[in-house]
Amino acid sequence: MKTNMGSKSKKRVVLPSRPDPPSVEQIIEDINRAFPNDPVFNILQNGIQDVSTGSSDSEVETRYQQSRRYLELNDRLQEARGQLVRQREELRAVGENLQRSVEEVKGRAL
C-alpha cells in the first residue's frame, strides 16, 4: 500500500465538554472562602452598604480611576527605565571613547 507523502494525516482534536455551571451551594462556598479583603467582594459589600447613600458608583469610579492612574504611571516608569538604560549605555560608550582619547593624548605627549 502506497502512502502519499504530500498528504498529511489530520487527526481531529476532541475538546473536552464544557463543565457544568457551579451549583448554588458551590457558589456560596466560594464566597464564604473568600478573604475579607478580596477587592471584588469588598466593592460589592461596600456597594450594598452604600446603596442608600448613593456613593457606591462614585467609590467604584474612584477605584477605577486610581487603578487606571496606577497603570499609566507604571507604563511611564517602564518607559523611563528603558530610557535610563539607553542613556547609561551611551554614557558608558562615551566614557570608553574618552578613556581611549586620553590614552592616545598621553601616548603622543611621551
DOMI-669457 format. One record per residue: chain; y, z, x of N, C-alpha, C, CB in turn; residue number from 1. Coordinates in steps of 0.2 Angstrom, whole numbers. Last residue first. Glycine has a CB too. Example, Ala and Ser with C-alpha at 12.3 -4.5 7.8 and 13.67 -1.06 7.14 Angstrom:
% DOMI-669457
{A,{-11,35,64},{-5,36,68},{0,39,64},{-3,29,70},2}
{A,{-28,39,66},{-22,39,62},{-16,39,66},{-22,45,57},1}
//
This chain:
% DOMI-669457
{A,{308,126,272},{305,128,278},{304,122,283},{298,131,277},110}
{A,{313,120,261},{318,124,265},{314,126,272},{319,131,261},109}
{A,{302,114,255},{307,110,258},{312,114,263},{311,106,253},108}
{A,{296,125,250},{292,121,255},{297,116,258},{287,117,251},107}
{A,{305,130,240},{303,134,246},{300,130,252},{299,140,244},106}
{A,{304,119,231},{310,120,235},{309,125,241},{315,124,230},105}
{A,{290,121,227},{292,115,230},{299,115,234},{293,109,225},104}
{A,{291,133,221},{287,132,227},{289,126,231},{280,132,225},103}
{A,{300,130,211},{302,135,215},{298,134,222},{301,142,212},102}
{A,{292,121,204},{298,118,207},{300,123,212},{303,118,201},101}
{A,{281,129,200},{280,123,204},{286,121,208},{276,118,201},100}
{A,{288,137,191},{285,140,197},{283,135,202},{278,144,195},99}
{A,{292,128,181},{297,132,185},{294,134,192},{301,137,181},98}
{A,{280,125,176},{284,120,179},{289,123,184},{287,115,174},97}
{A,{276,137,171},{272,134,176},{276,129,180},{266,131,173},96}
{A,{286,139,161},{286,144,167},{282,141,173},{283,150,164},95}
{A,{283,128,153},{289,128,156},{289,133,162},{295,130,152},94}
{A,{271,133,148},{271,127,152},{277,126,156},{270,121,147},93}
{A,{275,145,142},{270,145,147},{270,139,152},{263,146,145},92}
{A,{283,140,132},{286,144,137},{281,144,143},{288,151,134},91}
{A,{274,133,124},{279,129,128},{282,133,133},{284,127,122},90}
{A,{266,144,120},{263,138,124},{268,134,128},{258,134,120},89}
{A,{276,150,112},{273,154,118},{270,149,123},{267,159,116},88}
{A,{278,140,102},{283,142,107},{281,146,113},{288,146,103},87}
{A,{265,141,96},{268,135,99},{273,136,104},{270,130,94},86}
{A,{265,154,92},{260,152,96},{262,146,100},{253,151,92},85}
{A,{276,154,83},{277,158,89},{271,156,94},{276,165,87},84}
{A,{271,145,73},{277,143,77},{278,147,83},{284,144,73},83}
{A,{261,153,68},{259,147,71},{265,144,75},{258,141,66},82}
{A,{269,163,63},{264,165,68},{262,158,72},{258,168,65},81}
{A,{276,157,53},{280,160,59},{275,161,64},{283,166,56},80}
{A,{265,154,44},{269,148,47},{273,151,54},{274,145,42},79}
{A,{262,167,41},{257,162,44},{260,156,48},{252,160,39},78}
{A,{273,171,34},{271,174,40},{266,170,44},{268,181,39},77}
{A,{273,162,23},{279,162,28},{277,165,35},{285,165,25},76}
{A,{262,167,17},{262,160,19},{267,159,25},{263,155,14},75}
{A,{266,180,14},{261,179,18},{260,172,21},{254,180,14},74}
{A,{277,177,5},{278,180,11},{272,179,16},{280,187,10},73}
{A,{269,171,-6},{274,167,-2},{276,170,5},{280,167,-7},72}
{A,{261,182,-9},{258,176,-7},{263,172,-3},{255,172,-12},71}
{A,{271,191,-13},{267,193,-8},{264,187,-5},{261,198,-10},70}
{A,{276,184,-24},{280,185,-19},{276,187,-12},{286,191,-20},69}
{A,{265,185,-33},{267,178,-31},{271,179,-24},{271,175,-36},68}
{A,{264,199,-35},{259,195,-31},{261,188,-29},{253,194,-36},67}
{A,{276,200,-41},{275,204,-35},{270,200,-31},{274,211,-36},66}
{A,{274,193,-53},{279,191,-48},{279,194,-41},{286,193,-51},65}
{A,{264,201,-58},{263,194,-56},{268,191,-51},{263,189,-63},64}
{A,{270,212,-60},{265,212,-56},{263,205,-54},{259,216,-59},63}
{A,{280,208,-70},{282,211,-64},{276,211,-59},{284,218,-65},62}
{A,{271,204,-80},{275,199,-77},{278,201,-70},{281,197,-82},61}
{A,{266,216,-84},{261,211,-81},{265,206,-77},{257,208,-87},60}
{A,{277,222,-88},{274,225,-82},{269,220,-79},{270,231,-84},59}
{A,{281,214,-99},{285,215,-93},{282,218,-87},{291,219,-95},58}
{A,{270,216,-107},{271,210,-105},{276,210,-99},{274,205,-110},57}
{A,{272,230,-110},{265,228,-107},{267,221,-104},{260,227,-112},56}
{A,{282,236,-117},{283,235,-110},{277,232,-106},{285,241,-107},55}
{A,{282,240,-130},{283,233,-129},{284,231,-121},{289,230,-132},54}
{A,{278,252,-135},{285,251,-132},{286,244,-130},{285,255,-126},53}
{A,{265,250,-140},{270,252,-145},{277,251,-142},{269,259,-147},52}
{A,{258,245,-129},{259,241,-135},{265,243,-139},{253,240,-139},51}
{A,{255,253,-119},{262,251,-119},{263,247,-125},{264,248,-113},50}
{A,{242,256,-119},{246,261,-120},{253,259,-121},{246,266,-114},49}
{A,{237,243,-117},{235,246,-123},{240,252,-124},{228,248,-123},48}
{A,{242,241,-104},{244,236,-109},{243,240,-116},{241,230,-109},47}
{A,{235,250,-97},{242,251,-97},{245,247,-103},{246,249,-91},46}
{A,{223,244,-98},{224,251,-101},{231,252,-101},{221,256,-96},45}
{A,{225,231,-92},{223,232,-99},{224,238,-102},{216,230,-99},44}
{A,{228,236,-79},{233,232,-83},{231,232,-90},{233,225,-80},43}
{A,{216,242,-76},{222,246,-75},{227,243,-80},{224,247,-68},42}
{A,{207,232,-76},{206,237,-81},{213,241,-82},{200,241,-80},41}
{A,{212,225,-65},{211,222,-72},{211,227,-77},{205,217,-72},40}
{A,{211,234,-54},{218,231,-57},{217,228,-64},{220,226,-52},39}
{A,{204,249,-54},{202,242,-54},{208,239,-58},{196,241,-58},38}
{A,{204,263,-53},{210,259,-50},{209,251,-50},{211,261,-43},37}
{A,{192,267,-58},{198,269,-62},{204,264,-59},{200,276,-62},36}
{A,{179,255,-57},{183,260,-54},{190,261,-58},{185,259,-46},35}
{A,{166,252,-69},{172,250,-65},{176,256,-62},{177,246,-70},34}
{A,{157,257,-77},{155,257,-70},{161,255,-66},{149,253,-68},33}
{A,{161,254,-90},{161,261,-88},{160,262,-80},{155,264,-92},32}
{A,{160,240,-89},{167,243,-90},{166,250,-88},{169,242,-97},31}
{A,{146,239,-88},{150,236,-83},{157,239,-83},{151,229,-83},30}
{A,{142,244,-101},{140,247,-95},{144,245,-89},{133,246,-93},29}
{A,{148,235,-109},{151,242,-109},{149,245,-103},{148,246,-116},28}
{A,{140,224,-106},{147,224,-105},{150,231,-105},{151,220,-111},27}
{A,{128,229,-110},{129,227,-103},{136,227,-102},{125,220,-101},26}
{A,{130,230,-124},{128,236,-120},{129,235,-113},{121,238,-121},25}
{A,{132,217,-128},{137,222,-128},{136,228,-124},{138,224,-136},24}
{A,{124,206,-115},{124,210,-122},{130,214,-122},{118,213,-123},23}
{A,{130,191,-107},{128,198,-107},{128,201,-114},{133,202,-102},22}
{A,{122,175,-111},{128,179,-110},{126,187,-110},{133,178,-116},21}
{A,{109,169,-101},{111,171,-107},{117,175,-106},{106,175,-111},20}
{A,{111,156,-88},{109,163,-91},{112,165,-97},{111,168,-85},19}
{A,{106,139,-89},{111,144,-89},{109,151,-92},{117,141,-94},18}
{A,{92,135,-79},{95,135,-85},{101,140,-85},{90,137,-91},17}
{A,{93,127,-63},{91,132,-67},{95,133,-74},{91,139,-63},16}
{A,{91,109,-61},{95,115,-60},{92,121,-65},{102,114,-62},15}
{A,{82,99,-52},{82,103,-58},{86,109,-57},{74,104,-60},14}
{A,{85,84,-45},{86,91,-44},{86,94,-51},{92,92,-40},13}
{A,{73,71,-42},{78,74,-47},{79,81,-46},{76,72,-54},12}
{A,{73,62,-27},{70,67,-31},{75,70,-36},{67,73,-27},11}
{A,{71,46,-23},{76,51,-25},{72,56,-30},{82,47,-29},10}
{A,{67,37,-9},{64,41,-15},{69,46,-17},{57,44,-13},9}
{A,{75,23,-6},{74,30,-4},{71,33,-10},{81,33,-2},8}
{A,{71,7,1},{72,11,-5},{71,19,-3},{67,9,-11},7}
{A,{69,1,13},{76,1,11},{77,6,5},{78,-6,9},6}
{A,{55,1,15},{59,6,19},{66,6,17},{60,3,27},5}
{A,{43,1,4},{49,-2,5},{54,3,9},{53,-5,-1},4}
{A,{26,2,8},{32,5,5},{38,1,8},{32,13,7},3}
{A,{11,-5,3},{17,-5,7},{22,-1,4},{19,-13,9},2}
{A,{-6,0,4},{0,0,0},{6,0,4},{0,6,-5},1}
//
